[in-house]
């Protein structure tokens, strides 16, 4: 889709309704810089703001994404911005302890979502349950429309993931590690695999044994390994663990490029709130097995607060009983 065309259409709708960029930003509770980025074609609104713009200007989501009015259709088309992940009433227990309690959220195509919460909040358990490594007692998960309980193979074919530390064969070269993934998944697109090697900047070291790699290089190899399946959703659990500032910056740049150029959705679990704030569009906060908040990064910036401030406000209020889930 043409981001510049979408931006011009949003600007046109704003002017038709006699709103300045600041006035539109105020209505959406975001910064005027975010509106300016949309209108200049630098990025697209995420699905939350697409729906808000649709309601405000009385056009459909599809019309916004097409950058023009369709006078034949006046029904809000939420599915035009495709759901990649749907989590509905998901619950999981270990013995008598409930570690996931009625989790509900969605991720749309191209979204970068941060998953944060205190230690023991249930983040890793949630990720492992999404991947069917843990069985849920209640609820369901759909990946690109495939229910993991009914069509697990097709569902998991749409996902690439790195859980905790990158797990590669140290005694093999980087290239042979990728070859194993190619064989297991019946991948025969050599040109695309080479593209992924260049994408993570390992072309000069891909024939070295992995035991000679730095942690940052191992992380980049693991990302290439996850991407050669051409997934629609990339899931990363604590991807910056042990990385130095240079490695963290490289990883951030890679993930932003993946989302933009491949229109890939990314779910990142991390304790480094500054990185989540820098890279993500939206944030999910978990505490005590519950999803207690789901909001856009621009909403935090609009309040002139940091994600750290918002995180502590939400978790402390939840733990004291002052707020309910998803407030």
C-alpha positions in Angstrom: 0.0 0.0 0.0 1.1 3.6 -0.8 1.9 5.3 2.6 2.2 8.7 0.9 -1.3 8.3 -0.7 -2.7 7.3 2.7 -1.0 10.3 4.3 -2.5 12.7 1.8 -5.9 11.3 2.3 -5.7 11.7 6.1 -4.6 15.3 5.6 -7.5 15.8 3.2 -10.0 14.4 5.7 -8.5 16.6 8.5 -8.8 19.8 6.4 -12.4 18.9 5.3 -13.3 18.7 9.0 -11.5 22.0 9.7 -9.0 20.5 12.1 -5.3 21.4 12.6 -2.8 18.7 13.1 -2.7 19.6 16.8 -6.5 19.4 17.1 -6.6 16.0 15.4 -3.8 14.8 17.7 -5.8 16.0 20.7 -8.9 14.1 19.6 -6.8 11.0 19.2 -4.8 11.6 22.4 -1.5 11.4 20.6 1.3 13.9 19.7 1.0 16.2 16.7 4.3 14.7 15.5 2.5 11.3 15.0 -0.1 13.0 12.8 2.6 14.7 10.9 4.4 11.4 10.3 1.1 9.9 8.9 0.4 12.8 6.6 4.0 12.9 5.3 3.8 9.2 4.4 6.5 8.2 6.9 4.4 5.6 8.6 0.9 4.2 8.8 -1.5 4.5 11.8 -1.8 1.2 13.7 -5.2 -0.6 13.8 -6.3 1.2 16.9 -5.9 4.6 15.3 -7.3 3.4 12.0 -10.5 2.6 13.8 -10.5 6.0 15.5 -9.9 7.8 12.3 -12.7 5.8 10.6 -15.2 6.8 13.4 -14.1 10.4 13.4 -14.2 11.0 9.7 -17.0 8.6 8.8 -15.0 6.6 6.3 -14.1 2.9 6.3 -10.7 1.5 7.4 -10.3 0.1 3.9 -10.8 3.6 2.4 -8.1 5.0 4.6 -5.7 2.2 3.7 -6.5 2.7 0.0 -6.1 6.5 0.3 -9.4 7.2 -1.4 -13.1 7.0 -0.9 -15.1 4.1 -2.1 -18.7 5.4 -2.6 -20.0 1.8 -3.2 -19.1 0.6 0.3 -19.7 2.3 3.6 -19.1 -0.5 6.1 -16.0 -0.5 8.4 -13.7 -3.2 7.1 -11.5 -4.1 10.0 -10.3 -7.3 8.3 -8.7 -5.3 5.5 -5.9 -4.7 8.1 -5.4 -8.5 8.6 -5.3 -10.2 12.0 -2.1 -12.2 12.4 -2.8 -13.3 16.0 -6.0 -13.7 17.9 -5.9 -14.7 21.6 -9.3 -15.3 23.1 -10.0 -16.1 26.8 -6.7 -18.0 27.2 -6.1 -19.6 30.6 -3.4 -21.9 31.9 -2.7 -23.4 35.3 0.2 -25.3 36.9 -1.5 -27.4 39.6 -3.7 -25.1 41.6 -1.8 -22.0 40.5 -3.3 -20.0 37.6 -0.5 -18.5 35.6 -2.6 -17.2 32.7 -6.1 -15.8 33.5 -8.5 -15.0 30.7 -6.0 -13.4 28.3 -7.5 -11.5 25.3 -5.7 -9.5 22.6 -5.0 -9.2 18.9 -2.0 -8.4 16.7 -2.5 -7.0 13.2 -0.2 -7.2 10.1 2.9 -5.0 10.5 2.3 -4.3 14.2 5.3 -4.3 16.6 3.9 -5.2 20.1 5.8 -5.1 23.4 4.9 -7.5 26.1 6.1 -6.3 29.6 5.5 -7.1 33.2 7.2 -8.0 36.5 9.1 -11.2 37.0 6.6 -14.1 37.3 3.8 -12.1 35.5 3.3 -15.0 33.0 5.0 -13.5 29.9 7.1 -16.5 29.0 4.2 -18.9 29.8 2.0 -16.9 27.5 4.5 -17.1 24.7 5.0 -20.9 25.2 1.2 -21.4 25.3 0.8 -19.4 22.0 3.3 -21.8 20.5 1.5 -24.9 22.0 4.6 -25.8 24.0 2.2 -25.6 27.0 -1.5 -26.7 26.6 -4.1 -24.2 27.7 -7.2 -25.3 29.7 -9.4 -22.7 28.3 -9.6 -20.3 25.3 -8.1 -20.5 21.9 -5.3 -19.1 19.8 -5.6 -18.3 16.0 -2.5 -17.6 13.9 -3.4 -16.1 10.5 -6.9 -17.7 11.0 -5.6 -21.2 11.9 -6.8 -22.4 15.3 -3.8 -24.0 17.1 -6.1 -26.7 18.6 -7.5 -27.7 15.2 -4.7 -27.0 12.7 -1.5 -26.7 14.6 0.8 -27.4 11.7 -0.5 -24.6 9.5 -0.7 -22.2 12.5 2.9 -22.8 13.5 4.1 -22.5 9.9 3.2 -18.8 10.1 5.5 -18.1 13.1 9.2 -17.6 13.6 10.4 -17.5 17.2 13.4 -17.1 19.5 12.6 -18.2 23.1 15.1 -16.9 25.7 18.7 -17.5 24.4 19.4 -18.3 20.7 19.7 -22.1 20.5 22.1 -23.0 17.7 24.6 -25.8 17.0 28.0 -24.3 18.1 30.1 -26.9 16.4 28.5 -26.2 13.0 28.9 -23.1 10.8 26.2 -20.5 10.6 25.4 -21.6 7.1 25.0 -25.3 8.1 22.7 -24.2 11.0 20.5 -22.5 8.5 20.7 -25.5 6.2 19.2 -27.7 8.9 16.2 -25.4 9.2 15.8 -25.4 5.4 15.8 -29.2 5.3 13.3 -29.6 8.2 10.9 -27.1 6.7 11.4 -28.2 3.0 12.7 -24.8 2.0 14.3 -24.5 -1.5 14.5 -20.7 -2.0 18.3 -20.3 -1.9 18.1 -16.7 -3.1 15.9 -15.7 -0.2 18.1 -17.5 2.4 21.1 -15.6 1.1 19.0 -12.4 1.3 18.3 -13.1 5.0 22.0 -13.7 5.6 22.8 -10.3 4.1 19.9 -8.7 5.9 21.3 -9.6 9.3 24.8 -8.7 8.2 26.5 -12.1 8.5 27.6 -12.6 5.0 31.3 -12.3 6.0 31.0 -14.8 8.9 28.3 -17.2 7.8 30.9 -19.9 7.1 32.5 -19.6 10.5 31.6 -22.0 13.3 28.9 -20.6 15.6 31.2 -21.1 18.7 33.3 -18.3 17.3 30.4 -15.9 17.2 29.7 -13.1 19.7 26.3 -13.2 21.4 25.1 -10.4 19.1 26.1 -12.4 16.1 24.4 -15.5 17.5 21.2 -13.4 18.0 21.3 -12.2 14.4 21.9 -15.7 13.1 18.9 -16.9 15.1 16.8 -14.1 13.6 17.8 -15.1 10.1 17.0 -18.7 11.0 13.5 -17.6 12.1 12.9 -15.5 9.0 13.8 -18.1 6.3 10.4 -19.7 6.9 8.9 -16.4 5.8 6.7 -16.1 8.9 3.9 -13.6 9.3 4.6 -13.3 13.0 8.0 -13.1 14.7 8.0 -13.8 18.5 11.0 -12.8 20.6 11.4 -13.5 24.3 14.0 -11.3 25.9 16.0 -10.8 22.7 18.4 -8.2 24.1 19.6 -10.4 27.1 23.4 -10.2 27.4 23.8 -7.8 24.4 26.0 -4.8 24.6 24.7 -1.3 23.6 25.9 -1.8 20.0 24.2 -5.2 19.7 21.0 -3.8 21.1 21.0 -1.0 18.5 21.7 -3.4 15.7 18.8 -5.6 16.8 16.5 -2.7 17.0 17.4 -1.6 13.5 16.9 -5.1 12.1 13.4 -5.5 13.8 12.2 -2.1 12.5 13.3 -2.9 9.0 11.6 -6.3 9.1 8.3 -4.8 10.1 8.5 -2.1 7.4 9.9 -4.0 4.5 8.3 -7.4 5.1 5.1 -6.2 6.6 5.8 -8.7 9.4 4.2 -8.5 12.9 6.5 -8.8 15.9 5.8 -9.7 19.5 8.7 -8.8 21.8 8.9 -9.7 25.5 11.5 -7.6 27.3 12.4 -6.0 30.7 14.2 -3.2 28.9 11.4 -0.6 28.8 13.4 2.0 26.9 13.9 -0.4 24.0 10.2 -1.3 24.0 9.4 2.4 24.0 11.8 3.0 21.0 10.6 0.2 18.8 7.0 -0.8 19.6 3.7 0.6 18.3 1.7 -0.9 21.2 2.3 -2.4 24.6 0.7 -5.2 26.6 1.3 -5.2 30.4 0.9 -8.4 32.3 0.8 -8.9 36.1 -0.1 -11.9 38.1 -1.2 -13.9 35.0 -3.6 -11.2 33.8 -3.4 -8.7 30.9 -3.9 -5.5 32.8 -3.3 -2.9 30.1 -3.1 -2.6 26.3 -2.2 0.8 24.9 -0.3 2.6 22.1 3.1 4.2 22.7 1.8 7.4 21.2 -0.8 7.6 24.0 2.0 7.6 26.5 3.9 10.3 24.6 0.8 12.4 24.5 0.7 12.4 28.3 4.4 13.6 28.3 5.3 10.4 30.3 7.8 7.7 29.8 6.8 4.0 29.4 8.6 3.4 32.7 6.3 5.8 34.5 3.2 4.3 32.8 4.4 0.8 33.6 4.8 1.5 37.3 1.6 3.4 37.5 -0.4 0.6 36.0 1.3 -2.3 37.9 1.2 -0.5 41.3 -2.5 0.4 40.8 -3.4 -3.1 39.8 -1.5 -4.7 42.7 -3.2 -2.3 45.1 -6.6 -3.1 43.6 -7.2 0.4 42.3 -7.6 -0.7 38.7 -9.1 -3.7 36.9 -7.7 -5.6 33.9 -7.3 -3.7 30.6 -7.9 -0.3 32.1 
